[in-house]
Amino acid sequence: MNLIAEYREVSVRKLMLPVALLTFCAASVFAPYAAQAQSAPVAPVAPTMVQGLPDFTGLVDLVGPSVVNIRTLERAAPSTGVGPGTDEQMLEFFRRFGIPVPPGLTPPGPRQEPGPNEEARPRGVGSGFILSSDGLIMTNAHVVEGADELLVTLPDKREFKGKIVGADRRTDVAVVKIEATGLPAVKIGDINRLRVGEWVMAIGSPYGLENTVTAGIVSAKKRDTGDFLPFIQTDVAINPGNSGGPLINMRGEVVGINSQIYSRSGGFQGISFAIPIDEAVSVSEQLRATGKVTRGRIGVRIDQVSKEVAESIGLGRPRGALVRGVEPDSPASQAGVEPGDIILRFDGKEVERSVDLPRMVGATKPGSKSRITVFRRGNRQELTVTVAELEPERPPALAEAPQTPGPGASVAGESLGLTLIELTDAQKKELKLQGGVRVAKAEGPAARAGLREDDVILAIANKETANLKQMEAAMAGLDKSRPVNVLFRRGEWAQYVVIRPQR
């Protein structure tokens, strides 16, 4: 490319002298008309933004030798009803993206332990790229998951057995090691320099077709499709087998790992997603050091803050993370976080969206003390939480609200369609609540807002309702013609609703 630039420069220089002579002659001949020409208006020339389509050949030469093909093998005979090859890759695709298996392809049965004399059979094909010259390779976790053997093929056709150093399912990043030296490693790019609209290129093995090059543009950044990762969205053609391959910018730097696509038909539809390389490198460093990824947790279940809720509770614009539930004896519980709180800041950083909080907490070292700012019933409070280590995912155990009605039904919420009763001491203990009033019946406006029998109301119009007396006092000060926000708990999880009075 330098030779081409040099050639163009030399060519332009050769044209400079004839053009200068021609200009001098023209000026002499047409000098009498120059004064008239100066008075004529000159139309401005609009600047052009398009300078031609990019040439990817140099990038392929630069990065191509660093992209590898990864074949996974299993020794247990799979009960797929299909033979090895492209059908296996289609099954991997359907498994990965949750697409119904079409007629003629039978999904795999239960996985069996490999026998000592069983032959290795193909299981899947993916891609990867060389992270360091001593044989470290980065790919997707779903590419290597469940494999008994890995075969890594370099572009020069050398083949090595790979060993999984570590894999993280939450971010879908894995590191593989092969016994080789002097390998051409990729150059890692700066994700902060990546701009929407710029050209990018992918190299991988779609359907087992090694070293396939596709290109497109960055469609969006920070696309939320996972708890811990804001993905890069592109329109680069990605298909089964591309998983784990690099996304490359025009400087020849890897800016992402191609991981997912959006599809309703099972084929590429112009939307693909890549893991940002800075997130992937951070994960890979932990995998290389310990074989696993350690993340922080504080023990809350969160949700988005809607515009309607934000306005009704005095928060203004929608921001932060709404705490729907707090795990018993968790760091958040010990710090004093309550259901219905809205977390606005964590460790000095603004929580603009609910998805920001898991990433901030996850990136915090377990054992660290972090300051959090919560918005609670119209006021801000500062709390200190000691971050714990994130445990393996498991479904939360939900406690059902008691069905036994309490004494003293109240008509305090009648205008909203609510019949309310006190919580007994036993019910408070079972629900781990200091107070609240239970919904005996929800009709009219309350029912339309989503409240139902056995919900426990914790606050109304930003005022705590620990008992019926407080509920009646809060209701007495309401403008019955205006919507009112209600914080309630259902099972272990709390949330807001806005009740609109009947007109």
C-alpha positions as CSV (number, residue, x, y, z in Angstrom):
1,M,0.0,0.0,0.0
2,N,3.0,2.3,0.6
3,L,4.2,1.6,-2.9
4,I,0.8,2.6,-4.3
5,A,0.8,5.8,-2.4
6,E,4.3,6.6,-3.5
7,Y,3.4,5.9,-7.2
8,R,0.4,8.3,-7.0
9,E,2.6,11.0,-5.4
10,V,5.3,10.7,-8.2
11,S,2.6,10.7,-10.9
12,V,1.1,13.9,-9.5
13,R,4.5,15.6,-9.4
14,K,5.1,14.8,-13.0
15,L,1.9,16.5,-14.0
16,M,2.7,19.7,-12.0
17,L,5.1,21.3,-14.7
18,P,2.8,21.0,-17.8
19,V,-0.2,22.3,-15.8
20,A,1.8,25.3,-14.6
21,L,2.9,26.1,-18.2
22,L,-0.6,25.8,-19.5
23,T,-1.9,28.1,-16.8
24,F,0.7,30.7,-17.6
25,C,-0.2,30.7,-21.4
26,A,-3.9,30.8,-20.7
27,A,-3.4,33.8,-18.3
28,S,-1.5,35.7,-21.1
29,V,-4.1,35.0,-23.8
30,F,-7.2,35.7,-21.8
31,A,-5.9,38.6,-19.6
32,P,-8.3,41.2,-21.2
33,Y,-11.3,39.2,-20.0
34,A,-10.0,38.6,-16.5
35,A,-11.6,41.7,-15.0
36,Q,-15.1,40.7,-16.3
37,A,-14.6,37.2,-15.0
38,Q,-13.8,38.4,-11.5
39,S,-17.2,40.1,-11.1
40,A,-19.1,36.9,-11.9
41,P,-20.3,35.0,-8.8
42,V,-18.7,31.6,-8.1
43,A,-20.9,28.8,-7.0
44,P,-19.6,27.1,-3.8
45,V,-18.5,23.5,-4.2
46,A,-20.1,21.2,-1.6
47,P,-17.6,19.0,0.3
48,T,-17.9,15.3,-0.3
49,M,-17.8,12.8,2.5
50,V,-17.5,9.6,0.4
51,Q,-14.0,8.8,-0.8
52,G,-14.6,5.4,-2.2
53,L,-15.2,1.9,-0.9
54,P,-12.5,0.4,1.3
55,D,-10.0,-2.2,0.1
56,F,-9.7,-5.1,2.6
57,T,-6.9,-7.0,0.9
58,G,-4.2,-5.5,3.1
59,L,-6.2,-6.3,6.3
60,V,-6.6,-9.9,5.2
61,D,-2.9,-10.3,4.6
62,L,-2.2,-8.7,8.0
63,V,-4.7,-10.5,10.2
64,G,-5.6,-13.7,8.2
65,P,-2.5,-15.7,9.5
66,S,-3.7,-15.1,13.1
67,V,-7.2,-16.6,12.6
68,V,-7.7,-20.3,13.4
69,N,-10.3,-23.0,12.8
70,I,-11.4,-24.9,15.9
71,R,-13.0,-28.3,15.6
72,T,-14.5,-30.0,18.6
73,L,-14.7,-33.8,19.0
74,E,-16.7,-36.0,21.4
75,R,-16.1,-39.6,22.1
76,A,-19.6,-40.5,23.2
77,A,-21.6,-41.4,20.1
78,P,-24.2,-38.6,19.6
79,S,-27.8,-39.6,19.1
80,T,-28.5,-37.0,16.5
81,G,-29.7,-39.2,13.7
82,V,-27.4,-37.3,11.3
83,G,-23.9,-37.8,10.2
84,P,-20.9,-35.5,10.7
85,G,-20.5,-32.4,8.6
86,T,-22.7,-29.5,7.8
87,D,-25.8,-30.9,9.6
88,E,-23.8,-30.9,12.9
89,Q,-23.0,-27.3,12.3
90,M,-26.7,-26.5,11.8
91,L,-27.5,-28.3,15.0
92,E,-24.9,-26.2,16.8
93,F,-26.5,-23.1,15.4
94,F,-30.0,-24.1,16.5
95,R,-28.7,-25.0,20.0
96,R,-26.9,-21.7,20.4
97,F,-29.7,-19.3,19.3
98,G,-32.7,-21.3,20.5
99,I,-34.2,-21.8,17.1
100,P,-36.7,-24.7,16.6
101,V,-35.0,-27.6,14.8
102,P,-36.5,-28.0,11.3
103,P,-37.8,-31.3,10.0
104,G,-35.1,-33.8,9.1
105,L,-32.7,-32.7,11.9
106,T,-33.0,-34.5,15.2
107,P,-31.6,-32.6,18.2
108,P,-29.0,-34.4,20.2
109,G,-30.0,-36.7,23.1
110,P,-28.5,-36.9,26.6
111,R,-24.8,-36.7,26.7
112,Q,-23.0,-39.9,27.8
113,E,-19.6,-40.4,29.3
114,P,-17.0,-41.4,26.7
115,G,-16.0,-45.0,26.7
116,P,-12.3,-46.0,26.5
117,N,-12.6,-47.6,23.1
118,E,-15.0,-45.2,21.4
119,E,-13.7,-43.2,18.4
120,A,-13.8,-39.4,18.5
121,R,-16.6,-38.0,16.3
122,P,-17.0,-34.4,15.0
123,R,-19.2,-32.3,17.2
124,G,-18.9,-28.7,16.0
125,V,-16.7,-26.1,14.2
126,G,-15.9,-22.6,15.3
127,S,-13.2,-20.0,15.0
128,G,-10.6,-18.3,17.1
129,F,-7.6,-16.0,16.9
130,I,-4.1,-16.1,18.3
131,L,-3.8,-13.9,21.4
132,S,-0.1,-14.5,22.0
133,S,2.9,-15.9,20.1
134,D,3.2,-18.8,22.6
135,G,-0.1,-20.4,21.6
136,L,-2.9,-18.8,23.6
137,I,-6.1,-18.6,21.5
138,M,-9.3,-16.7,22.3
139,T,-12.7,-18.0,21.2
140,N,-16.3,-18.3,22.5
141,A,-17.1,-20.5,25.5
142,H,-20.0,-22.1,23.6
143,V,-17.6,-23.2,20.8
144,V,-15.6,-25.4,23.3
145,E,-18.3,-26.3,25.8
146,G,-18.8,-30.0,26.3
147,A,-15.9,-31.0,23.9
148,D,-13.7,-34.1,24.7
149,E,-11.0,-32.9,22.3
150,L,-10.1,-29.7,20.4
151,L,-8.3,-29.6,17.1
152,V,-6.9,-26.2,16.2
153,T,-5.9,-25.7,12.5
154,L,-3.7,-22.7,11.5
155,P,-4.0,-21.0,8.1
156,D,-0.8,-22.7,7.1
157,K,-2.6,-26.1,7.6
158,R,-0.6,-27.0,10.7
159,E,-2.9,-28.8,13.2
160,F,-2.6,-28.9,17.0
161,K,-4.5,-30.4,19.9
162,G,-5.9,-27.7,22.1
163,K,-6.4,-27.5,25.8
164,I,-9.0,-25.3,27.5
165,V,-7.4,-22.9,29.9
166,G,-10.7,-21.6,31.1
167,A,-14.2,-20.6,29.9
168,D,-16.7,-18.1,31.2
169,R,-20.3,-18.8,30.1
170,R,-21.6,-15.5,31.4
171,T,-19.6,-13.5,28.9
172,D,-19.1,-16.4,26.4
173,V,-15.3,-16.1,26.4
174,A,-12.8,-18.9,26.4
175,V,-9.0,-19.3,26.2
176,V,-7.4,-22.3,24.6
177,K,-3.7,-23.3,24.6
178,I,-1.8,-25.1,21.9
179,E,1.9,-26.1,22.1
180,A,3.5,-23.8,19.6
181,T,5.8,-20.8,19.5
182,G,6.5,-17.9,17.2
183,L,2.8,-17.6,16.1
184,P,1.5,-14.4,14.6
185,A,-0.6,-12.7,17.4
186,V,-3.3,-10.2,16.6
187,K,-3.1,-6.5,17.6
188,I,-5.8,-5.5,20.2
189,G,-7.7,-2.4,19.3
190,D,-9.1,0.4,21.5
191,I,-12.9,0.0,21.8
192,N,-13.3,3.6,22.7
193,R,-12.1,4.7,19.3
194,L,-14.7,2.4,17.5
195,R,-17.4,4.6,15.9
196,V,-20.9,3.7,14.7
197,G,-20.8,3.7,10.8
198,E,-17.1,2.7,10.4
199,W,-16.1,-0.3,8.3
200,V,-15.2,-3.6,10.0
201,M,-14.3,-7.1,8.8
202,A,-14.7,-10.6,10.1
203,I,-12.7,-13.7,9.4
204,G,-13.9,-17.2,10.4
205,S,-15.1,-20.6,9.3
206,P,-18.9,-20.4,8.6
207,Y,-20.2,-23.9,8.0
208,G,-16.6,-25.2,8.1
209,L,-15.4,-23.0,5.2
210,E,-12.1,-21.9,6.6
211,N,-10.7,-18.3,6.3
212,T,-13.9,-16.8,5.0
213,V,-13.8,-13.0,4.9
214,T,-17.0,-10.9,5.3
215,A,-17.3,-7.1,5.9
216,G,-19.8,-4.5,6.9
217,I,-20.2,-1.5,9.2
218,V,-20.7,-1.0,13.0
219,S,-24.5,-0.6,13.4
220,A,-24.5,0.2,17.1
221,K,-22.4,0.1,20.3
222,K,-23.4,-0.9,23.8
223,R,-26.3,-3.0,22.6
224,D,-27.8,-4.7,25.7
225,T,-28.3,-8.4,25.1
226,G,-26.7,-9.8,28.3
227,D,-26.2,-9.1,32.0
228,F,-22.5,-8.4,31.9
229,L,-21.8,-7.3,28.3
230,P,-22.8,-4.4,26.1
231,F,-22.4,-5.9,22.6
232,I,-21.2,-4.4,19.4
233,Q,-23.9,-4.7,16.7
234,T,-22.8,-4.9,13.0
235,D,-24.2,-5.9,9.7
236,V,-21.2,-8.2,8.9
237,A,-22.4,-11.6,7.6
238,I,-22.0,-14.1,10.5
239,N,-23.1,-17.7,10.3
240,P,-22.6,-21.0,12.2
241,G,-18.8,-21.5,12.5
242,N,-18.0,-17.8,12.7
243,S,-18.4,-17.9,16.4
244,G,-15.2,-17.0,18.2
245,G,-13.6,-15.3,15.2
246,P,-12.3,-11.7,15.3
247,L,-14.1,-8.5,14.4
248,I,-11.4,-6.3,12.8
249,N,-11.3,-2.5,12.2
250,M,-9.6,-0.8,9.3
251,R,-6.3,-0.4,11.2
252,G,-6.0,-4.2,11.4
253,E,-6.9,-4.3,15.1
254,V,-9.3,-6.8,16.8
255,V,-12.2,-4.9,18.4
256,G,-14.5,-7.8,19.2
257,I,-15.3,-11.5,19.1
258,N,-18.1,-12.5,16.8
259,S,-20.6,-14.3,19.0
260,Q,-24.3,-14.1,18.1
261,I,-26.8,-13.2,15.4
262,Y,-30.4,-12.1,15.4
263,S,-32.5,-14.3,13.1
264,R,-36.1,-15.4,12.7
265,S,-35.4,-17.7,9.8
266,G,-32.2,-19.5,11.0
267,G,-30.0,-17.6,8.5
268,F,-28.1,-14.3,8.6
269,Q,-30.5,-11.3,8.5
270,G,-28.2,-8.3,8.7
271,I,-27.8,-8.2,12.5
272,S,-24.9,-9.7,14.3
273,F,-23.3,-9.1,17.7
274,A,-19.7,-9.1,18.9
275,I,-18.2,-9.1,22.4
276,P,-16.2,-5.9,22.9
277,I,-12.5,-6.8,23.0
278,D,-11.7,-4.9,26.2
279,E,-14.3,-6.9,28.1
280,A,-13.0,-10.1,26.5
281,V,-9.4,-9.4,27.4
282,S,-10.3,-8.6,31.0
283,V,-12.1,-12.0,31.2
284,S,-9.2,-13.8,29.5
285,E,-6.7,-12.4,32.0
286,Q,-8.6,-13.9,34.9
287,L,-9.0,-17.2,33.0
288,R,-5.3,-17.3,32.3
289,A,-4.5,-16.6,36.0
290,T,-7.0,-18.8,37.8
291,G,-9.0,-20.7,35.2
292,K,-12.2,-18.9,36.3
293,V,-13.7,-15.4,36.5
294,T,-14.4,-13.8,39.9
295,R,-17.2,-11.3,40.1
296,G,-18.8,-9.2,42.7
297,R,-22.4,-9.4,43.9
298,I,-24.6,-7.5,46.4
299,G,-27.8,-9.7,46.3
300,V,-30.5,-7.6,44.8
301,R,-33.0,-8.2,42.0
302,I,-33.5,-5.1,39.9
303,D,-35.7,-3.7,37.2
304,Q,-35.9,-0.6,35.0
305,V,-37.3,2.7,36.2
306,S,-40.1,3.7,33.9
307,K,-40.8,7.4,33.0
308,E,-44.2,7.2,34.6
309,V,-42.7,5.8,37.9
310,A,-39.8,8.3,37.9
311,E,-42.2,11.3,37.6
312,S,-44.7,10.0,40.1
313,I,-42.1,9.5,42.9
314,G,-40.3,12.7,42.3
315,L,-37.2,11.3,40.7
316,G,-37.6,13.4,37.5
317,R,-36.2,11.5,34.6
318,P,-36.0,7.7,34.5
319,R,-32.6,6.6,35.7
320,G,-31.0,4.2,38.2
321,A,-31.9,0.6,39.0
322,L,-35.2,-0.2,40.8
323,V,-34.6,-2.8,43.6
324,R,-37.5,-5.3,43.3
325,G,-36.1,-7.7,45.9
326,V,-33.2,-8.1,48.4
327,E,-31.8,-11.5,49.3
328,P,-31.9,-12.3,53.0
329,D,-28.5,-11.9,54.7
330,S,-27.0,-10.6,51.5
331,P,-24.5,-7.6,51.4
332,A,-27.3,-5.4,50.2
333,S,-29.6,-6.5,53.1
334,Q,-26.8,-5.9,55.6
335,A,-26.1,-2.5,54.2
336,G,-29.8,-1.5,54.6
337,V,-31.0,-1.6,51.0
338,E,-34.7,-2.1,50.9
339,P,-37.2,-3.2,48.2
340,G,-38.4,-0.2,46.3
341,D,-35.1,1.7,46.6
342,I,-33.7,3.1,43.4
343,I,-29.9,2.8,43.2
344,L,-28.5,5.9,41.6
345,R,-24.8,5.6,42.1
346,F,-22.4,2.8,42.8
347,D,-18.8,3.4,43.9
348,G,-19.0,7.0,42.7
349,K,-20.3,6.1,39.2
350,E,-23.8,7.1,37.9
351,V,-26.2,4.2,37.3
352,E,-28.1,5.5,34.3
353,R,-29.8,2.3,33.4
354,S,-30.6,-0.8,35.4
355,V,-28.2,-2.9,33.2
356,D,-25.3,-0.7,34.3
357,L,-25.5,-2.0,37.9
358,P,-24.6,-5.7,37.4
359,R,-21.6,-4.7,35.3
360,M,-20.4,-2.2,37.9
361,V,-20.8,-4.7,40.8
362,G,-19.5,-7.6,38.7
363,A,-16.3,-5.7,38.0
364,T,-15.7,-5.0,41.7
365,K,-13.4,-7.2,43.6
366,P,-15.2,-9.3,46.3
367,G,-14.5,-8.0,49.8
368,S,-14.4,-4.3,48.6
369,K,-16.4,-1.7,50.4
370,S,-18.5,0.4,48.0
371,R,-20.7,3.4,48.6
372,I,-24.1,3.4,47.0
373,T,-26.7,6.2,46.7
374,V,-30.3,5.2,46.9
375,F,-33.5,7.2,46.3
376,R,-36.0,6.1,48.9
377,R,-39.5,7.7,49.2
378,G,-38.4,11.1,47.9
379,N,-35.0,11.3,49.6
380,R,-31.5,10.3,48.9
381,Q,-29.5,8.1,51.3
382,E,-25.9,7.0,51.3
383,L,-25.1,3.4,52.2
384,T,-22.0,1.3,52.4
385,V,-22.0,-2.3,51.0
386,T,-19.3,-5.0,51.3
387,V,-19.3,-6.7,47.9
388,A,-19.4,-10.5,48.0
389,E,-18.4,-13.1,45.4
390,L,-20.9,-14.0,42.7
391,E,-22.0,-17.6,43.1
392,P,-23.1,-19.9,40.3
393,E,-26.5,-19.0,38.9
394,R,-29.5,-20.7,40.5
395,P,-33.2,-19.9,40.4
396,P,-34.3,-17.8,43.4
397,A,-36.6,-19.5,46.0
398,L,-39.8,-17.4,46.1
399,A,-41.7,-17.2,49.3
400,E,-45.5,-17.2,48.8
401,A,-47.5,-14.6,50.7
402,P,-49.6,-16.1,53.4
403,Q,-53.2,-16.8,52.5
404,T,-54.7,-16.4,56.0
405,P,-56.6,-13.1,56.3
406,G,-55.7,-10.8,59.1
407,P,-58.1,-9.0,61.4
408,G,-59.5,-5.5,60.9
409,A,-60.2,-5.0,57.3
410,S,-59.9,-1.3,56.3
411,V,-61.6,0.8,53.6
412,A,-58.7,3.3,53.6
413,G,-57.9,2.4,50.0
414,E,-61.5,2.1,48.8
415,S,-61.3,5.0,46.4
416,L,-58.5,3.2,44.6
417,G,-60.3,-0.2,44.6
418,L,-58.4,-1.6,47.6
419,T,-59.5,-3.5,50.6
420,L,-56.6,-3.7,53.1
421,I,-55.8,-5.7,56.2
422,E,-53.0,-5.7,58.8
423,L,-50.2,-8.1,58.7
424,T,-49.9,-10.4,61.7
425,D,-46.6,-10.7,63.5
426,A,-46.2,-14.2,62.1
427,Q,-46.8,-13.0,58.6
428,K,-44.2,-10.2,59.1
429,K,-41.7,-12.8,60.3
430,E,-42.3,-15.1,57.4
431,L,-42.0,-12.4,54.9
432,K,-39.1,-10.7,56.7
433,L,-40.9,-7.4,56.8
434,Q,-41.0,-4.7,59.5
435,G,-44.4,-3.6,58.4
436,G,-46.9,-3.2,55.5
437,V,-50.6,-3.7,54.8
438,R,-51.9,-6.7,52.9
439,V,-54.3,-6.5,50.0
440,A,-57.5,-8.5,50.8
441,K,-59.2,-7.4,47.5
442,A,-58.1,-5.4,44.5
443,E,-60.8,-4.0,42.2
444,G,-61.3,-1.2,39.7
445,P,-58.2,1.1,39.4
446,A,-56.0,-1.0,41.6
447,A,-56.8,-4.2,39.6
448,R,-56.1,-2.4,36.3
449,A,-52.7,-1.2,37.7
450,G,-51.8,-4.9,38.4
451,L,-52.4,-5.2,42.1
452,R,-54.0,-8.4,43.3
453,E,-55.0,-10.2,46.5
454,D,-52.1,-11.0,49.0
455,D,-49.8,-8.2,47.6
456,V,-48.3,-6.3,50.5
457,I,-48.2,-2.5,50.2
458,L,-45.1,-0.9,51.6
459,A,-45.6,2.7,50.6
460,I,-48.0,5.0,48.8
461,A,-47.2,8.4,47.4
462,N,-43.6,8.1,48.8
463,K,-45.0,7.6,52.3
464,E,-44.3,4.5,54.3
465,T,-47.3,2.3,55.2
466,A,-46.1,0.1,58.0
467,N,-49.7,-0.4,59.3
468,L,-53.3,0.6,58.5
469,K,-53.0,3.7,60.6
470,Q,-50.2,5.0,58.4
471,M,-52.0,3.9,55.3
472,E,-55.1,5.9,56.3
473,A,-53.0,9.0,57.1
474,A,-51.3,8.7,53.7
475,M,-54.6,8.3,51.9
476,A,-56.1,11.3,53.7
477,G,-53.6,13.6,52.1
478,L,-54.0,12.4,48.5
479,D,-55.6,14.2,45.6
480,K,-58.2,11.6,44.6
481,S,-58.2,12.9,41.1
482,R,-54.5,12.4,40.4
483,P,-52.5,9.2,39.8
484,V,-50.6,7.8,42.8
485,N,-47.5,5.6,43.0
486,V,-47.6,2.5,45.1
487,L,-44.7,0.4,46.2
488,F,-45.8,-3.2,46.9
489,R,-44.2,-6.6,47.5
490,R,-45.3,-9.9,45.9
491,G,-43.5,-12.9,47.2
492,E,-39.9,-11.8,47.8
493,W,-39.9,-9.1,45.0
494,A,-41.0,-5.5,45.3
495,Q,-42.0,-3.1,42.5
496,Y,-43.8,0.1,41.8
497,V,-47.2,0.6,40.0
498,V,-49.1,3.8,39.3
499,I,-52.8,3.7,40.1
500,R,-55.0,6.0,38.1
501,P,-58.3,7.0,39.8
502,Q,-61.5,6.0,38.1
503,R,-63.1,8.9,36.1
